[in-house]
Amino acid sequence: MMMIERRAIPRRRVLKTGAIAYAGGGTACTVRNLSPNGARIDLANPLGLPSSFTLVIRADNIMRRCRPIWRSGSQLGVAFE
């Protein structure tokens, strides 16, 4: 079964250490793919995240406000604001 790409800009595969930061907390994550418009990240526990937060990728000096678009198990798709 072939997946249909619905994103305006395709994401590129990456493997980067990141962090999600929000008022009152934060958690480590792994960034699996990335585009100028969003990312797919893996989290140990995606439950309890706020409706928007900041994705930080220190190796690339990236700090982007984002919001969750979809969740599947430990994976989370986010759109940058």
Secondary structure, 3 states (H helix, E strand, C coil): CCCCCCCCCCCEEEEEEEEEEECCEEEEEEEEEECCCEEEEEECCCCCCCCCEEEEEHHHCEEEEEEEEEEECCEEEEEEC
